[in-house]
Amino acid sequence: MGAQNSDNNAAKREGMTRRGFIQAMGTGAVGASLSGAALAASHGNEPPEKILSAKDTVKIHLHINGADRAVLVEPRWTLLYVLREVIGLTGTKEGCSRGECGACTVLVDGIPRYACMTLAVEAQNCHITTLEGLMQGEELGPVQTAFVEEDAFQCGYCTPGQIMSVHGLLEKTPRPSMDEIRIGVSGNLCRCGAYNNIFRAARNAAERKIK
Amino acid sequence: MSNDRYHTVGKSILRRGAKERLTGNPIFCADMEPENALYLKAVRSRHPHAGILGIDVSSAMSVPGVVQVFTAKDIPGKNLMGIINKDQPLLAEDKVRSLADPVALVAARTPGAADLAAAAVSVDYDPLPAVFDPEEAMAQDAPQIHAKGNVMVQKKVCRGDVTAAFDKAHTIIEKTYRTSAIEHTYLEPDAGIGFPDEDGTLVIYASTQNPHYDHKEVVSLLGVEDHAVRIIQAATGGGFGSKLDMNVQGFIGLALYHLKQPVRYVYTREEAFLATAKRHPFVIHMKTGADETGRITAMQMKAVCNTGAYGSYGIAVASRAAVHATGPYAIDNVNLECTAVYTNHPFCGAMRGFGTPQMALAHESQMDLHARALNMDPLEIRVLNGVKKGTVTATGQVLTDSVGFQDCLTAVQPEYEKAMKGWLSEPTPAYIRRGVGIGGMWYGIGNTGVQNPSTARVAMDREGQVTLFTGCADIGQGSTTVLSQIAGEALGLDAMDIHVVVADTKYTTNAGATSASRQTYISGNAVKQAADKLADVLLTEAVNYLKIRKSDLRLENGRVFDSRHPEKQVAFSRLAPRILDKGGELSWQGYFDPETVPLHPDTGEGIPYSTYAFACHAACVEVDVLTGETSVCRVIAAHDVGKAIHPENVIGQICGGVAMGVGFALMEEFVPGETISMNDYHIPTAADMPCVIPIIVEASEPSGPFGAKGVGEPALIPTAPAIINAVTHALGKRIYALPASLERVLDASIASGHFNNCYQES
């Protein structure tokens, strides 16, 4: 953190380039960073000389649920904020905004991520899947259907995150063991305590997807 | 009882709204964004106890984007809230009593501006000495938190002759138990939005367990007519008691009243932790005496609970704790007393069980201590003392019907014995010790010795479509589904064929709080009564139409038919216009209040509840004697619910209660200013869940709808004592304070010698 901060401060003093700013945010602010490919992609097509203040917006491209979206974001905005407040996809829930509860879990390039701990600029050019992206037209997708069938939620607030974690798990591990399921959803808190039914729903979803 | 005699009751039909919750549609308050909504932010106290000398909002008002900053003087009505005793201001006037107390409210065009302005509000505080321990707060010279003194309420229940019974007792056990403050930690932080509708009504959508109470409170704060405010319950992401209090509703009402433009307020997680009710921490001194057979003959209990800065549901917690202190056991001589005390802790209120989970730790530990003293099996001593039909309770109430405690004990017995004989003797690593523990509980359905009626309306339109109007807030437990099933059963309809209008003060009447495990029983009865009235009108008209006597007619699938000649039938859609054209009534109101008698203020004598739920859990745990880590492997949970209207929902409640019970037993402890979010305050994750074996016991309750009682809170209550008893069984050393954290379990392991034995061997 220390080295990043001093670079960042130096950049500020001199009038920071957009490129430098994004780099600082991407690697400095978020531990579990996607950075690599996403950041490289974001650098190529931007004029390096443009000067940004912290409140300036930048245009980024996100592939959300199969559709390309160009959005203007402030560099400090999280992916969660952009999904919910800018784009209006309310399926992704905010439970803590500090990476503790998992209600905001989405898939970024197929991997479950806390959207509250991911900057939108980090997700530049990545493929993002939210609960809405699991819908099959007006119908629920297989993981959602499994959750309904197994009564795997009560209040439903943590459920989008649980579903995204299960979906991510099954993409990687189509036939998960019970331990793999437990670990797969252990980053998603459920205070109603529907955990055992969530495990069953994950099994049910695995069967549905294999069929 | 067979479910075949019922059309929809007893069947786990698809929960209402289940699919809609999983599409991503905006159903929670934080998902809704009325156009041009202003963002609200409360400025909260920086001191646990301080006088307010002045509030300067001028710098806050100059922050760009700020529209208004409100203080107490802007509240047009009565600046006091509280469901039982009104002692909590919406915005502090002359002093703050806890870190959570709001002193000002900012309305701004952006969340950033609201935050900046909130930080810029300058309050001139005069810090006062503070007190956080309730026993210290009872001292003569303790800082005074409210003008009427720090003892908010003392509830007593006395029966028989305790002194004489202790004199004769063979064994006497006296211990002190402590429980922690608990944060509900629902996943949806409190939230609401509001806007004025076209006729000027202030419409508030809120995440709430009691919209009709919110309505009364907002009306009172604003000093307006009832019809000027409309509260609608949005989807509510868990409540567990905390969303019974006014959280954002008053702030939204105040801003709407002055600004007449849309507003929204979504608590951050930190604000939800700091500013909402907690479970009361208890100190319980309990003394029990038993004869040589193990029968408990006397109990003396003195408890002090910390209600924090405000009353909230504290009075209900104190009275329920006193009434439930004996547990589900017949004890003839009792002297029970629970005192709720104000301190400068953030306020405590309702949480799943209202003091009963705290009491259960004490009475279930005492039962095990007596069993051990007399070399009895823990299950055996509970069977010996457990209530039955005819038992007289501490308040002098005779239990006449639906007393399923012994059935619950019988139900867990096979699994308990299997665990005691087989599982316990399986080989484990040297550092793991296994234990099995039992926890019993009883829980009175509905509020304690006070009237708590529910109402409902069931109406049919000209086309024969039935709509159920209920003020009952479904917070995820599935009450809307259950109430639809009850209406459907009465009318011979599928539950899903009934339209529902739920928890909207414009269209529904008061169903009371979604608390005290009361909605299936009380609102269920109100719904059944309304539906029965409508059914009777349909049957009466069908008699005219079919020329068949009423007693032979049945309702099924939207028609009335002759039970002897089913081909003789008439559809509701045909009956409805005939009834209306004759001036008949197709809209019926139901009302139900459980039969109770208020408790005598000195002796506690009375009938606090018309029915009780019972349960027994057996927990199997593994304790790592070197680290203090406790893993709950298995919980067998038998619950007498009267009748499971929706068995899958009942099982959901049981498993959820066990999860919360694991947290209460092993990990949860709210410390103001220290546990600010889930990072510091741990609740059970998927990895902490035991295997749960739910067992539904149905001792039918004659006054319940189709025999039903309730299960929401009972589900949680026996888990923690069962786990503590199991840990004690594993270590041979008892823990008297919750949570049984790693440190406490490790201390017990060291004190019992297991740590040393294992450490030396390895």
Boltz contact constraints between the chains, C-beta under 6 A:
constraints:
  - contact:
      token1: [A, 90]
      token2: [B, 26]
      max_distance: 6.0
  - contact:
      token1: [A, 90]
      token2: [B, 31]
      max_distance: 6.0
  - contact:
      token1: [A, 91]
      token2: [B, 24]
      max_distance: 6.0
  - contact:
      token1: [A, 95]
      token2: [B, 187]
      max_distance: 6.0
  - contact:
      token1: [A, 96]
      token2: [B, 269]
      max_distance: 6.0
  - contact:
      token1: [A, 96]
      token2: [B, 677]
      max_distance: 6.0
  - contact:
      token1: [A, 96]
      token2: [B, 678]
      max_distance: 6.0
  - contact:
      token1: [A, 98]
      token2: [B, 677]
      max_distance: 6.0
  - contact:
      token1: [A, 100]
      token2: [B, 677]
      max_distance: 6.0
  - contact:
      token1: [A, 100]
      token2: [B, 678]
      max_distance: 6.0
  - contact:
      token1: [A, 100]
      token2: [B, 679]
      max_distance: 6.0
  - contact:
      token1: [A, 101]
      token2: [B, 678]
      max_distance: 6.0
  - contact:
      token1: [A, 103]
      token2: [B, 187]
      max_distance: 6.0
  - contact:
      token1: [A, 131]
      token2: [B, 24]
      max_distance: 6.0
  - contact:
      token1: [A, 132]
      token2: [B, 24]
      max_distance: 6.0
  - contact:
      token1: [A, 140]
      token2: [B, 22]
      max_distance: 6.0
  - contact:
      token1: [A, 144]
      token2: [B, 22]
      max_distance: 6.0
  - contact:
      token1: [A, 148]
      token2: [B, 18]
      max_distance: 6.0
  - contact:
      token1: [A, 148]
      token2: [B, 19]
      max_distance: 6.0
  - contact:
      token1: [A, 151]
      token2: [B, 648]
      max_distance: 6.0
  - contact:
      token1: [A, 151]
      token2: [B, 652]
      max_distance: 6.0
  - contact:
      token1: [A, 154]
      token2: [B, 476]
      max_distance: 6.0
  - contact:
      token1: [A, 154]
      token2: [B, 652]
      max_distance: 6.0
  - contact:
      token1: [A, 155]
      token2: [B, 237]
      max_distance: 6.0
  - contact:
      token1: [A, 155]
      token2: [B, 238]
      max_distance: 6.0
  - contact:
      token1: [A, 155]
      token2: [B, 476]
      max_distance: 6.0
  - contact:
      token1: [A, 156]
      token2: [B, 21]
      max_distance: 6.0
  - contact:
      token1: [A, 157]
      token2: [B, 187]
      max_distance: 6.0
  - contact:
      token1: [A, 157]
      token2: [B, 188]
      max_distance: 6.0
  - contact:
      token1: [A, 157]
      token2: [B, 237]
      max_distance: 6.0
  - contact:
      token1: [A, 158]
      token2: [B, 187]
      max_distance: 6.0
  - contact:
      token1: [A, 182]
      token2: [B, 686]
      max_distance: 6.0
  - contact:
      token1: [A, 182]
      token2: [B, 687]
      max_distance: 6.0
  - contact:
      token1: [A, 185]
      token2: [B, 686]
      max_distance: 6.0
  - contact:
      token1: [A, 186]
      token2: [B, 685]
      max_distance: 6.0
  - contact:
      token1: [A, 186]
      token2: [B, 686]
      max_distance: 6.0
  - contact:
      token1: [A, 186]
      token2: [B, 687]
      max_distance: 6.0
  - contact:
      token1: [A, 191]
      token2: [B, 185]
      max_distance: 6.0
  - contact:
      token1: [A, 191]
      token2: [B, 186]
      max_distance: 6.0
  - contact:
      token1: [A, 191]
      token2: [B, 187]
      max_distance: 6.0
  - contact:
      token1: [A, 191]
      token2: [B, 238]
      max_distance: 6.0
  - contact:
      token1: [A, 192]
      token2: [B, 238]
      max_distance: 6.0
  - contact:
      token1: [A, 192]
      token2: [B, 476]
      max_distance: 6.0
  - contact:
      token1: [A, 192]
      token2: [B, 656]
      max_distance: 6.0
  - contact:
      token1: [A, 193]
      token2: [B, 655]
      max_distance: 6.0
  - contact:
      token1: [A, 193]
      token2: [B, 656]
      max_distance: 6.0
  - contact:
      token1: [A, 193]
      token2: [B, 659]
      max_distance: 6.0
  - contact:
      token1: [A, 193]
      token2: [B, 660]
      max_distance: 6.0
  - contact:
      token1: [A, 195]
      token2: [B, 686]
      max_distance: 6.0
  - contact:
      token1: [A, 195]
      token2: [B, 689]
      max_distance: 6.0
  - contact:
      token1: [A, 196]
      token2: [B, 655]
      max_distance: 6.0
  - contact:
      token1: [A, 196]
      token2: [B, 692]
      max_distance: 6.0
